[in-house]
Amino acid sequence: MTKEQSRQWKRAGDKIAEAVQTDPGGRGLLSGRITTPTAALLQSLEDVPRAVLLTGFPVRLPDGTVVGETDGPSGLANIAWALEQTGTAVRALTDRTCCRQLEAAMQARGCLTVPEMIPQDRRELFLEELFAAFAPSHLITLERPGKAKDGHFYNMRGGMIDPMITDTDCIMETARRRGVSVISVGDGGNELGMGALRQLIRERVPLGDLICADAPADIALVSGVSNWWGWGIAAFLSLIHEKDLLPSPETERAMLHAVTVSGGADGCTARIEDTVDGLPPEVHLAVLDKVRKAAGSDPAQ
């Protein structure tokens, strides 16, 4: 990367970050300015030989059923597809609650990678064996619950959700011990990796002191909806590899619909419908358009 390339990528990266850092849902974390480490993110994504990806946030439906929410699967699928197109070997992980939703999104995106389910009762051994055999260079988490300082998992309303998920916080320690670069995406502060932004979460997010995830990522990224940084990371990879790696509006709609058909629900409304965080597709697609323009992309797959 030349100095001129670096400057061009940084300018475009700042515009991409600005595009995803709107807060139509009023989550609070973006109520003030957040400095996105675009230079560090570009440098990290310039060489990604092998990546482990992790997502899956549970939501309880009115009838008591627990499913994966619509924020997360599409975002991770977009990252997985973009990485595959640039030659990265990918492993995509989630838990039993969210596996159907991630599988649906990745199939709709056309990913070659098949999601894997982290087992409930031998998760630490499973992850140790995976990291030892696969030797990832990167771990990317997106909209995955992170354990708070008191050892419990919380939703945005301060409800304890421990029984609803598989505890995957141990993946952060596994990555750290093996020198794996960790990039984490969140939108409310209770997601894995957001401990890197603890002070901001305490100051800006309702119940932030209670729900803030404890484990810090090397690079923590915040957007109005976590799925949006799925586009953001794909856009950064588009800059680096000089190819369009972003989804078209039609592909994005198809992914969201596939997630809801698989049983996924909106995490804010607890309804199985084609919305994410209470926002209709039109709001999300307007952000995608801004990301595309910031990255200089034309409508693609």
C-alpha positions, 0 to 999 in steps of 0.5 A: 500500500502506497502513501497515496493509496493509504490516504485515499482509503482513509478518506473513503473509510471515514465516509463509510464509517459516517454512513453507518453511524446514524442512529434512527433507532435512538439506541444512545451510543451514537448520541455523540461523536465516536472516532472510528479507527479506520486506519487500523481497520484498513490495515487489519483487513489488508491481509486476512488469510483465515477468519473465524466469524461469530454472531447470533443474538436471541430474542424471546417471542410472545409465546415463549419461543426463543429464536435468533434476531434479524440483526446479525445473520445478514451482516455476518453473511455479507462479511463472509461472502466478501472475505470468500471473494478475496481468498480468505478461508472462513469459519462461521459460528453461532449457537443452537438458538440462532443457527437456522437464521445464520444458515438462511442468510448465508445461503441467500447471500451465496456463501460457500461457508456452512455455519457451524453450531458451537455446542452448549456443553463442550464449547471451550474444547470445541473452540480450542480445537477449532483455533488450533486446527484452523489457526485463524488470523482474525476473529470478527464478532457481530451482534453477539451477546457479551458477558457483563462485568457481573458475569451475566448476559443482558438485553437492551432492557436490562433483562438477563438472558443467560438461559437463552444462549450458549456462553461464547465469551471464552472465544475472546481469551482463546483468540488473545492467547493465540495472537488473533486480531479481534474486530467486534461490531455492536450497536448498544454496548451489550455485545461481545467486544464492546468492553473497549468502549466501556466509558462511552457506554456508561455515559450514553446508553440507558442501563449502560453500566449494567449491560456493558459487555466486559471483554474488549476487542482490538477494534470495536465498531459501532453503528446504528444497527450492527448489520450495517457494519457488515456492509462497512467491512465489505466496503473496506474490503472492496477498497482494498481489493478494488472490486465491488463486494457489497450486496445489491438492494435486492440481495439484501431484501432476499437475505432479510426475508430468508432470515424471517422465513427461517423463524428469525424475529426483530429484536426490538418488536419480538415479531417475525417480520422483515424488519431489523431493530424496529426499522423497515427495509427502506431505512436500511437500504438508504444506509446501504446506498450511502455506504455504496456511494462512500465506497464508490461502488456500483449496484452488484450481486 
